[in-house]
């Protein structure tokens, strides 16, 4: 394949053709991009990551047709699919900054933690008893803990990094907790409080809640409301309702946009802000 020097004039010309729906133009562009090789991949991936959403979608289409894997495009496709599965979404999110991520290794680590929990659970066991075992394994045997000292480090939000570093923020540790619980057949739900994130069990009555950021401490509704009031937040009963997986992943992207901004990494901040926008516009479009 020839190496093509893509100056800005050529880039503008190609961008002007990306959204052309003519089959003849599409075929010609595919042939041209194939001839360009790596230069085409760089151009299309850059466009797919850009802020122009229509052009980004068209660039993603060409990448798929050319069989070039692009994690950012894959995550955008996941968002638009409306098929929100927590583990898949968390790993795709991690791949947007770590394309070489070994998702299989992450899943095996989750399996290993869950297997250790299963060893310690004596059936029949109540959900609360199972959560106590999960707490023992995650926070004492494996040593997972909240990253209080470096809370805004963006790495705290990525599942693969939480597994390696064994630290995270309330949301990422709650995701970890939920994924282990799923493997144990333990019905827990994400609960996005204002300014905090926990997990809840609504199978038992009354419902109970677990704070993975605080080493799995058990909380009842009154204790949660007291915590919110201490942070100058007026609590509402709806604060304790389960949070949809869509919003869990969108909130993770929102956190990352803020944390990358704090770190001075504005390119990544814009990327994750664009994911938030994609979640919101996709939701609004499908609620009409």
SVG drawing of the C-alpha trace seen along z (x, -y; Angstrom):
<svg xmlns="http://www.w3.org/2000/svg" viewBox="-42 -23 46 48">
<polyline fill="none" stroke="black" stroke-width="0.4" points="0.0,0.0 1.2,-3.5 1.9,-6.0 -0.3,-9.1 0.5,-12.4 -2.8,-13.7 -2.5,-17.4 -5.4,-19.4 -6.8,-20.1 -7.0,-16.4 -8.5,-15.7 -11.2,-18.3 -12.0,-16.8 -12.4,-13.3 -14.5,-14.6 -16.8,-16.3 -17.4,-12.9 -17.8,-10.8 -21.5,-11.5 -22.3,-11.1 -25.0,-8.3 -24.4,-7.5 -23.4,-3.8 -21.0,-4.7 -19.2,-7.3 -19.1,-4.8 -17.5,-2.1 -15.0,-4.6 -14.1,-5.8 -13.7,-2.2 -11.4,-1.4 -9.4,-4.7 -9.2,-4.0 -8.0,-0.4 -5.2,-1.8 -4.3,-4.3 -3.8,-1.7 -2.6,-2.9 -3.1,-6.6 -6.8,-5.8 -7.0,-4.1 -5.5,-7.2 -7.8,-9.6 -10.9,-7.6 -10.1,-6.9 -9.4,-10.6 -12.7,-11.5 -14.6,-8.8 -13.2,-10.3 -14.1,-13.9 -16.9,-16.1 -18.9,-16.1 -21.3,-13.2 -22.7,-12.6 -19.2,-12.4 -18.0,-10.2 -20.8,-7.7 -19.8,-7.6 -16.2,-7.2 -17.2,-4.3 -19.1,-2.7 -16.0,-2.8 -13.8,-1.4 -16.2,1.5 -16.4,2.1 -12.6,2.1 -12.4,4.5 -10.3,2.0 -11.0,2.4 -11.4,-0.9 -12.4,-0.8 -13.9,-4.3 -16.2,-3.4 -17.1,-0.1 -18.1,-1.9 -20.2,-4.4 -21.8,-1.4 -22.5,0.2 -24.1,-3.1 -26.4,-3.3 -27.3,0.4 -29.4,-0.1 -28.3,3.4 -26.7,2.4 -24.9,5.2 -22.7,4.0 -19.6,6.2 -19.5,5.7 -19.9,2.0 -17.3,1.6 -14.7,3.5 -15.5,1.6 -15.2,-1.6 -11.7,-0.5 -10.7,0.3 -11.2,-3.2 -8.0,-4.2 -6.3,-0.8 -7.0,0.8 -4.7,3.8 -6.7,4.6 -7.1,8.4 -10.8,8.6 -10.5,12.3 -7.9,11.9 -10.2,9.4 -13.1,11.9 -10.9,14.7 -9.9,12.5 -13.5,11.8 -14.2,15.6 -11.4,16.3 -12.7,13.9 -16.2,15.3 -14.9,18.8 -13.2,18.0 -16.5,16.5 -18.4,19.6 -15.9,21.8 -16.8,19.9 -20.6,19.7 -22.6,22.5 -26.0,22.9 -28.7,22.1 -27.4,18.6 -29.3,15.3 -28.3,12.4 -26.9,10.6 -24.8,13.6 -23.5,13.8 -22.6,10.1 -20.6,10.7 -18.6,13.3 -18.1,11.1 -16.9,8.3 -14.4,10.7 -13.0,11.8 -12.9,8.5 -11.8,6.1 -9.8,8.4 -8.3,11.2 -7.9,9.3 -7.4,5.9 -9.7,3.8 -10.2,0.3 -11.4,-3.2 -8.7,-5.5 -9.1,-8.3 -5.7,-9.9 -6.0,-10.1 -9.7,-10.2 -9.7,-12.0 -7.1,-9.8 -8.9,-8.7 -7.5,-5.2 -9.9,-4.7 -12.8,-4.5 -11.5,-1.7 -12.5,1.9 -9.2,3.4 -7.2,0.9 -9.4,1.5 -8.6,5.2 -4.8,4.5 -4.4,1.7 -7.2,3.0 -8.5,-0.5 -11.2,-2.7 -13.9,-5.2 -17.5,-4.4 -18.9,-3.8 -16.1,-1.5 -15.9,0.5 -19.7,0.9 -19.4,2.2 -16.8,4.7 -19.1,5.8 -22.0,6.2 -20.1,8.3 -18.9,10.7 -22.5,10.9 -23.8,11.8 -21.4,14.8 -22.8,15.9 -26.4,15.6 -26.8,12.8 -29.4,10.3 -28.0,6.9 -28.7,3.6 -26.7,0.4 -27.9,-2.6 -26.7,-6.0 -27.1,-8.4 -26.4,-12.1 -22.7,-12.4 -22.1,-8.7 -22.6,-5.2 -23.6,-2.0 -25.4,1.3 -28.7,2.4 -30.5,5.7 -34.2,5.5 -34.9,9.2 -34.9,9.2 -37.4,7.0 -36.6,4.6 -34.1,3.8 -30.5,3.3 -27.5,1.5 -23.8,2.0 -21.1,-0.6 -18.1,0.9 -16.1,-2.3 -16.3,-1.8 -15.2,1.9 -18.7,3.1 -20.4,1.6 -24.1,2.3 -26.5,-0.6 -30.2,-1.0 -32.3,-3.8 -32.1,-6.0 -28.3,-5.8 -28.1,-6.7 -30.4,-9.7 -28.2,-10.8 -25.2,-10.6 -26.8,-12.7 -27.9,-15.3 -24.4,-15.5 -23.4,-16.5 -26.0,-19.2 -28.2,-17.0 -32.0,-16.8 -32.7,-13.1 -35.7,-11.7 -37.1,-8.2 -36.3,-7.9 -32.6,-8.3 -32.7,-4.6 -34.2,-3.2 -32.1,-1.0 -30.1,-2.9 -30.4,-1.6 -27.2,-0.2 -27.3,-2.9 -27.0,-5.6 -24.3,-3.6 -22.1,-3.7 -23.0,-7.3 -22.2,-8.4 -18.8,-6.7 -18.1,-8.6 -19.3,-11.8 -16.8,-11.1 -14.0,-10.5 -14.7,-13.8 -14.4,-15.7 -11.3,-13.7 -9.5,-14.1 -10.3,-17.8 -8.8,-18.0 -5.7,-16.2 -5.3,-18.7 -5.9,-16.1 -8.5,-17.9 -8.4,-15.6 -9.6,-12.6 -12.0,-14.9 -13.7,-15.9 -13.8,-12.2 -15.7,-11.1 -17.9,-14.2 -18.9,-13.1 -19.8,-9.7 -22.1,-11.3 -23.7,-13.3 -24.1,-10.1 -25.8,-8.3 -28.2,-11.2 -29.1,-11.8 -29.6,-8.1 -31.9,-7.8 -33.9,-10.9 -34.2,-9.7 -35.6,-6.4 -38.0,-7.8 -39.9,-9.8"/>
</svg>
